[in-house]
Amino acid sequence: MSFAVAIDGPAAAGKGTISRAVAAHFGFAHLDTGLLYRAVGAKVLEGADAIEAAEGLRAEDLQAGHLRTAEVAQAASKVAVIPEVRAALVDFQRAFARRDGGAVLDGRDIGTVICPDAEVKIFVTASPEVRAKRRFLELRAAGSTMSLDEVLADVLARDARDSERATAPMKPAEGALILDTSELTIDEAVAVATKAIAARR
């Protein structure tokens, strides 16, 4: 039996952490759909054509170790505005959402485009300043030399691209729970999401 949970939101809002936690709690499969776009972006940085990279994407491409870098994140955001890239990745995501045993997908347009019939839709957000601080600490731990101001500018630029693109712009799905994590701990945010999912099962 399928049970889909769609978790959307901007960069560094906490949707990935929350998605992994609730998937583990309920025993659902988890897909970070951003990795699909990061994998395509990484191939473009290596010289590939974006559309061809999306059409030929394989599961093992999602395991590449450099997909979490800031450079790849920027490339992912740029290829994500290409309608043909998005179309090539839609079927993969929809099939995952309806697999037996339940699935949690996190991204930018899961509840609005990929799985509008998801049993639960959550939009995770936080202030740009809070999200930039979180991303800055992640990047610094990974050895990045980007300043906090640079990371904030990057966050704001990605927000603009993701929310203003013509195809599948990032926005809360109709009926989605809005979960603002600006002043919540990870455990508190996960508890809110878990309660919302449990109420629909």
C-alpha positions as CSV (number, residue, x, y, z in Angstrom):
1,M,0.0,0.0,0.0
2,S,1.4,3.4,-0.9
3,F,1.4,6.5,1.3
4,A,3.2,9.6,0.0
5,V,4.5,12.4,2.1
6,A,5.5,15.5,0.2
7,I,7.9,17.9,2.0
8,D,8.9,21.1,0.2
9,G,10.8,24.2,1.1
10,P,13.7,26.5,0.3
11,A,17.4,25.6,0.9
12,A,18.6,25.0,4.5
13,A,15.1,25.2,6.0
14,G,15.5,21.8,7.5
15,K,13.4,19.8,5.1
16,G,16.0,17.1,4.4
17,T,16.7,16.5,8.1
18,I,13.0,16.4,8.8
19,S,12.3,14.1,5.9
20,R,15.0,11.6,6.8
21,A,13.8,11.5,10.4
22,V,10.1,11.0,9.6
23,A,11.0,8.4,7.0
24,A,13.0,6.5,9.6
25,H,10.2,6.9,12.2
26,F,7.5,5.4,10.0
27,G,9.7,3.0,8.0
28,F,9.1,4.8,4.7
29,A,11.5,5.1,1.8
30,H,13.1,8.5,1.4
31,L,14.2,10.4,-1.7
32,D,16.0,13.8,-1.6
33,T,14.8,14.9,-5.0
34,G,17.3,17.8,-4.9
35,L,20.0,15.1,-5.4
36,L,18.6,14.4,-8.9
37,Y,19.1,18.0,-9.9
38,R,22.5,18.2,-8.1
39,A,23.6,15.1,-10.1
40,V,22.5,16.7,-13.4
41,G,24.2,20.0,-12.3
42,A,27.4,18.1,-11.5
43,K,27.4,16.5,-15.0
44,V,26.9,19.9,-16.6
45,L,29.9,21.3,-14.7
46,E,31.8,18.4,-16.2
47,G,30.7,19.5,-19.7
48,A,27.6,17.5,-20.3
49,D,24.4,18.8,-21.9
50,A,21.8,19.4,-19.2
51,I,18.9,17.7,-20.9
52,E,21.0,14.7,-22.0
53,A,22.3,14.4,-18.5
54,A,18.8,14.3,-17.0
55,E,17.5,11.8,-19.5
56,G,20.5,9.5,-18.9
57,L,20.6,9.8,-15.1
58,R,21.2,6.6,-13.2
59,A,20.7,5.7,-9.5
60,E,24.5,5.4,-9.0
61,D,24.9,9.1,-10.1
62,L,23.2,10.1,-6.8
63,Q,26.0,8.6,-4.8
64,A,28.7,11.0,-6.0
65,G,30.6,12.5,-3.1
66,H,30.8,16.0,-4.4
67,L,27.0,16.6,-4.8
68,R,26.8,18.7,-1.6
69,T,29.2,21.4,-2.6
70,A,28.1,25.0,-3.1
71,E,29.2,25.0,-6.7
72,V,27.1,22.0,-7.5
73,A,24.1,23.5,-5.6
74,Q,24.3,26.6,-7.9
75,A,24.5,24.4,-11.0
76,A,21.5,22.4,-9.8
77,S,19.4,25.5,-9.3
78,K,20.3,26.6,-12.8
79,V,19.4,23.4,-14.5
80,A,16.2,23.1,-12.5
81,V,14.7,26.0,-14.4
82,I,15.0,24.0,-17.7
83,P,11.5,22.5,-18.5
84,E,13.0,19.5,-20.4
85,V,15.2,18.6,-17.4
86,R,12.3,18.7,-15.0
87,A,10.2,16.6,-17.3
88,A,12.9,14.0,-17.6
89,L,13.0,13.5,-13.9
90,V,9.3,13.6,-13.1
91,D,8.5,9.9,-13.9
92,F,11.3,8.7,-11.6
93,Q,10.0,10.8,-8.7
94,R,6.3,9.8,-9.2
95,A,7.1,6.1,-9.3
96,F,9.1,6.5,-6.1
97,A,6.2,8.3,-4.4
98,R,3.8,5.4,-5.1
99,R,6.1,2.5,-4.2
100,D,4.6,0.0,-1.7
101,G,5.3,0.7,2.0
102,G,5.2,4.5,1.9
103,A,7.6,7.2,0.7
104,V,8.8,10.6,1.8
105,L,10.0,12.9,-1.0
106,D,11.6,16.3,-0.3
107,G,12.2,19.0,-2.8
108,R,10.8,22.2,-4.2
109,D,7.7,21.1,-6.1
110,I,6.7,17.7,-4.7
111,G,3.3,18.7,-3.3
112,T,2.5,21.1,-6.2
113,V,3.7,19.2,-9.3
114,I,5.3,15.8,-8.6
115,C,2.7,14.4,-6.2
116,P,-0.2,16.7,-5.7
117,D,-2.3,13.8,-4.4
118,A,0.2,13.1,-1.6
119,E,-1.6,12.0,1.6
120,V,0.5,14.6,3.6
121,K,2.0,17.8,2.3
122,I,4.4,19.9,4.4
123,F,6.1,23.2,3.5
124,V,9.2,23.7,5.6
125,T,10.6,27.2,5.8
126,A,12.7,29.6,7.9
127,S,14.0,33.1,7.6
128,P,16.8,33.7,5.0
129,E,19.1,34.8,7.8
130,V,18.6,31.6,9.8
131,R,18.9,29.4,6.7
132,A,22.1,31.2,5.7
133,K,23.6,30.7,9.1
134,R,22.8,27.0,9.0
135,R,24.3,26.6,5.5
136,F,27.4,28.6,6.5
137,L,28.1,26.3,9.4
138,E,27.6,23.2,7.1
139,L,29.9,24.6,4.5
140,R,32.6,25.7,7.0
141,A,32.6,22.3,8.5
142,A,33.2,20.9,5.0
143,G,36.2,23.3,4.5
144,S,34.5,26.1,2.6
145,T,35.9,29.6,2.9
146,M,32.7,31.4,1.9
147,S,31.7,34.2,4.2
148,L,28.3,34.4,5.9
149,D,27.4,37.4,3.7
150,E,28.3,35.3,0.6
151,V,26.2,32.4,1.8
152,L,23.2,34.7,2.5
153,A,23.5,36.2,-1.0
154,D,23.6,32.7,-2.4
155,V,20.5,31.7,-0.4
156,L,18.6,34.7,-1.6
157,A,19.6,34.1,-5.2
158,R,18.5,30.5,-5.1
159,D,15.2,31.5,-3.4
160,A,14.5,34.0,-6.3
161,R,15.3,31.4,-9.0
162,D,13.3,28.7,-7.4
163,S,10.2,30.8,-6.7
164,E,10.2,32.9,-9.8
165,R,10.9,30.2,-12.5
166,A,8.2,29.7,-15.1
167,T,8.1,25.9,-14.6
168,A,7.1,24.5,-11.3
169,P,7.9,27.4,-9.1
170,M,8.6,26.7,-5.4
171,K,5.5,27.5,-3.3
172,P,3.4,25.8,-0.6
173,A,1.0,23.3,-2.0
174,E,-2.7,23.8,-1.4
175,G,-3.6,22.4,2.0
176,A,0.1,22.0,3.1
177,L,1.1,22.4,6.7
178,I,3.5,25.4,6.9
179,L,6.3,24.5,9.3
180,D,8.5,27.4,10.2
181,T,11.7,26.1,11.8
182,S,13.3,29.5,12.4
183,E,13.0,29.1,16.2
184,L,12.5,25.3,16.5
185,T,15.0,22.7,17.4
186,I,15.4,19.7,15.1
187,D,13.5,17.5,17.6
188,E,10.7,20.0,17.8
189,A,10.3,20.3,14.1
190,V,10.4,16.6,13.6
191,A,7.7,16.1,16.3
192,V,5.4,18.6,14.5
193,A,5.9,16.7,11.2
194,T,5.5,13.3,12.7
195,K,2.3,14.3,14.4
196,A,0.8,15.6,11.2
197,I,1.7,12.4,9.3
198,A,0.4,10.1,12.1
199,A,-2.9,12.0,12.0
200,R,-3.4,11.0,8.3
201,R,-2.5,7.4,8.5
